Amino acid sequence: MILLKKILVATDFSEPSDAAFAYGRELARAFGAELLVVHVCDNINTRAFGGVDGFVFTDPDLQRDVEAAAERHLDAMLSDEDRSSVGASGVVLTSNAPAFAIVDYARRSGVDLVVMGTHGRGAVAHLLMGSVAERVVRTAPCPVLTVRHPEHEFVLPDALAVVAKA
């Protein structure tokens, strides 16, 4: 028997992440699990912006603005039904290592399943940039479901699911 109490959906607000959110939402509903939707913001304050004569510029308001925008986006993703039926909540983390932040949060929160999108980049792009999804798969304390978009989808709107059963 599979027992899922907490499902984490990692999102970067891309189309693959939207597909992963749809899967995570439906899995949470099916298993009566809590749904955590996590976005990792880049820590801008640790990245120096070089100026004239070697002066370094960082703007603490910029970091707050980036995090606030991510919180608004997460809030817009979650419906009132998501909040009431699966206890959905949005979480914004700040890190320059998104895979580590996702895995660390999953471990600390006792997550049973991580669901995340993958961009399905080619081999050269993967070699140059790496893959957050791959790092999460390799280091997560629980199973990880990766979702490509578009691919074979088994999450259907309720009306289509009724028609498919008929």
Buried (B, 14 or more C-beta within 10 A) or exposed (E): EEEBEBBBBBBBBEEBBBBBBBBBBBBBBEBEBBBBBBBBBBBBEEEEEEEEEEEEEEEEEEBEEBBEEBBEBBEEBBEEEBBEBBBBBBBBBBBEBBBBBBBBBBEEBEBBBBBBBBBBEEEEEEEEEEBBBBBBBEBBBBEBBBBBBEEEEEBEEEEEEEEEEE
